[in-house]
Amino acid sequence: MLVDSYDRVVDYIRVSVTERCNFRCNYCMPEKPFSWVPKENLLSFEEMFEFLKVAMDEGVKKIRITGGEPLLRADLNQFIKMIYDYKPDVDLAMTTNAYLLKGCAQKLKDAGLQRLNVSIDSLKPEVAQKIAQKDVLATVLEGVEEALRVGLKVKVNMVPMKGINSDEIIDLLEYCKERGMTIRFIEYMENRHADEKIEGLKSDELLSIIAQKYSFKDEGFDGHSPSHYYILENGYEFGIIEPYEDDFCKQCNRIRLTAEGHLIPCLYFDEAMSIAEFVKRGDIKGAALVLKEVVKNKPEKNRWGGEDDEVSTRAFYETGG
């Protein structure tokens, strides 16, 4: 069992398989071109798997595949199958923009994937194109429908931004409600790679908009999820993620692995330790020691909204943020 210095059990790891993405979302990575990490610097799926076996043996019960956009990495379903075959009861999930999902949803399901988080920031083609800097909406929605058809559970993430998509909060909530998908509204997280003109909506603003049409009650936090949940009168549940608060930090159970092998204790923290040199030379014991050290040093809470008003220097596309 992995336990940090604040007595939190760490049993969830997010694995970024690539920093590359086929979107250029203005709240994440709007500028181009990018200096991508050379492929030879990335951990192979076999190297990642050797480390994940150690993590699962130490008590990790949930693994989420992230990016960048994870579906850009070839043979991802084979990597998922490696994990599933080793530990069939592991909770296997993935975060994706769904642009490539239609053609591989069935293969992912067959490999052992159970759940998806999909980013949908607008149901208007022109707005979705403005955000992603690419005509994406129709293809994304087709991918979501295919995922539902093959039996994958789907949650939707939306980043509401003033003057861009803030008028679609009810529309997206109802789109998800009609399909049995939970929606989570994520407060915009400031970072040095985003469009500096963006202004996000805070949770009280989101709730005020939803209250114009629906009555709801506060359900609080659900287990280790960072989402603060609310439930409509008809039983539909939605969530809000408030990164500038640290209420969810006290129950945080996750760490993150980048495609280059950096093990990160918190999305916001720039500190990390590398397992790359260990797994590349087959020193699994060395990688296990790094894992335990990172868990031991996991911070009590994130730095957003701190006294120094810090902004993350690490790009979220490196860590699946």
N, C-alpha and C positions, 0 to 999 in steps of 0.2 A: 504494500500500500504506500502511495506517495502522499505525504502530509507536509504542508509548509509550516513556517515558523509561527503562523497564526492559527494553527490547528485546523486548517481547511484541507479536506481530502481532494487531491487533484486527480481526477479520473477522466479528463476530457482533453484531447489534443486536436488542434486544427492544423492541417497539413497543407501548405501552399505548394502545389506541384509546378507552378510557373508564375512569373511576374508579368508575363505578356497578356495583353488583352486586345480584343477586336473592337472594343468601344473606346471612346475618349471622353468619358463622362466629365462634365465640368466641375463636379465636386470631388473628383478623384485624380484624374490624370489628363487635363484638357490640352496641355501643350504637346507639340510634337515637332521634330522627331525625338525618339527616345534612344538612349544608349543602353540597349538590352544587355543583360548578363549573358556572356557566351554559353552555349549549351554545355560545353565541356566543364563548366563550373557548377552545373547543377548536379544534385544527387540523382543517381539512377533510381528507377523504381525498386530495383533489388536492394540498393543501399538504404533507401527509405524504409523498405519493408523489414530489413534486419533490425533497424532501430525500433520500428513500431512493435516488433515482436517483444523486445525488451520492455517497452512501455506497457504493452498489454499484460505481460507477465507480472509487471509491478502494480497492476490494478486499473489501468486505463480501460474504460468501458465504452467510451464514445469517441469516434474519430470522424471529423468533418473534413472533406476534401475541398480546398479553396484554390484561389489564384491570386492575382490576375484572373483570367478566365480559364478554369481547369480543363474545359473541353478542347482547348487548343493543343493540349499535350496528347500525342498519339498513344493509343493502346491504354487509355485510362481505365477502361473496363477490366483489363487484365490485372492492373494494380489493385483495383477494388476486389477482384476475385482472390488475389493472394491473401488479402487481409481477411476476407470472409471465410476462406477455406481454413485459415489458421485458427480463427475464433468466430464461429458462426453466430454466437450470441452478442457480438459487439454491435453497438448502435452505429450504423454506417450512414452518413449523410453527406450532402454536397451543396455548396453555394455556387450559383451560376447565373449568367445573364440570359440563359435559355436560347441564345441565337442559334446554336448548333444542336439544340436538344432534340428536335423532332427526329433526326436521323439516328439517334443513339439511345433514346430513352429505354427501349426494350432491352438492349444489350446491357445497359447499366443496371436495370432491374434484375436481369438474369444473373449478373455477376454478384449480386448481393446488396446493392444499394437500396436503401429503404425510404429515404426522405430527401427532399430538395428545399432549399430556400432560393427563391427567384427574385431578382430585382426588377420591379416594374414601377417606373416613376411617373408614367403618364399613359393615358388611354387615347391621347390625341396624336396621330402620326407626326404632325409637324412639331409638337412639343417634344415628343420622344426623340425626334431627329435633332432638335436643338440641344437637348441634354447629352445625347450619346455622340453627337456629331456624325451621325450615320443613320440611314433609313432602316430602322430596326423593328418597329412595333409589330407589323403583321407576322413576321417570322418568329418573334418572341412569343406571341400569343399562340401560334400554332404549336410551338414547342411545349408550352404549358398544357395545352389540351391533350397532346400526345402523352405527356408524363402522367396526367390524370387517367388517361385511357388504359395505360399499362399497369396502373395500380400503385404508382409512387405517391406518397403523401407530399403535398406542396404547401409551403408557407410563402407569402409574398412580403418583400421589403420595399418600402417607399421612403425616399428622402424628400420631404416637402420643402420647397424653396419659394420665398416670397416673389411674386411677380412672374413666376415661371410655371409652377404646377400646383400652387396652393389652392387654386379653385377646383381641384380634382379630388380632394380628400374624400368627400362623400361618394363620388363616382367609383373610386378604387375600392373603398370599403364595400360597396354594394356589388361590384364585380367579384370580389373574393367571397362575399357572403353567399352569392348565388351558386358558387362552385364548391362550397364547403372548404375553402382555404382560409386560414388565419392570415390577417394582414398585420404587419408591425410597422408603425411609423417611426423612422429613425431621425432624431434630431441631427441636423447637419453638423459634422465634426470638422472643425477648422484644421487645415494642414497646409504646409507650404507648397504643395503640388496642385492645389485647387484654384479655381477662379476666385480671385480676391473680392470680386463684386458680389458673390453669393451671400444672401442673408437667409438663414433657415428659420423655421417656426419652432417655438418652444412648446412644451407639452400643454401648458395652459391655453395657448392659442389654438392648438389642435383640438383639444377637448371642447373649447367654445364653439368651434365650427361644427363639430359632430353633434353637439347639443342643440343646434338649430333644427335638427331633424329627428334625432333619436334621444331617448332617455337611457341612461346606463348607470351602472354602479361599479364602484372600485373593487376589484378583486385582489389587488396587491401583487406581489411577486409570486411566481410559480417555480418552486424549487430553486435550481441554480441559474435559471434563465435571467438575462439582463432586462427582459421585458417587464414593464409594469402593465398588468392586464386589467381590462375593463370588460363588462358584459352588458350587451343590450337587453332590453326587455324580452326580446324573442329568443334569447339564449346565445346569440352569436357573440364570440369573444374576439377582441382586438387588443393589440399591445402597442406600447410606446417605449422606445429605448431612449433614455436620457443620459448621454455620456458625461454631461457636465455635473451630474449628481454622482454620488458614490454609494448610494443605498445598496446597489447590487454587488458591490465589491466584497462585502463581508461574507458572501456566499459563493464567490467566484471559484470555479473548479477547473479552470482551463489554462493551458499554455499553448504556444504556437511554434511550429517548425516551418522555416522558409525553405524555398526550393534549393537554396545554396547550403542549407544545413545549419542555419542559425536558430537556436532554441531561445524563444522569447517568453518571458514570464507574464507580460501584460501588453495588450494592444498599444497602449500609449507609450510605454517605456522604450527608450532607444537602446538600453542595455540588452546584451544578448551574449550567449556563449555558443561556440560552434561544436557540432559533433562530426563535421565533415571529415577532418583528418583521421578520426578514429574509425568511422565506418568504411572509409576508402581503403584503409589498410587492414580491415577485418578485426579491429580491436573493439569488440562489442562491450567488453568490460569497461573500457575507457569511456565509451559513449554513455553507458549506464551511470557512471560517476558524474558526468556532465549533467545528465537528466536530474539526478538527485540534488546536485548543487543549484541548478536553476530553480527547482521546486523550493528548495530551502530559502532561496533569496527572493522568492515571489513577493512583490510589494503589497502592503496592506490595502492600498487603494490607488486609483489612477490619479494623474496629475492635472486633468482638465479642470479649469476653474480655480486653480491654485493661486497662491499669493503672487506668483511671478507671471501669471497669465500665459503659461507656456503653450506653444503650438508644436505639434509633432513634426519632426524632421524626417521620419521614416515614412515613405509612401505607403498608403494602405493597400495598394495593389501588390506589395511585396509580402503582406501578411494576411491577406484575406479579410481585411477590415470591413 
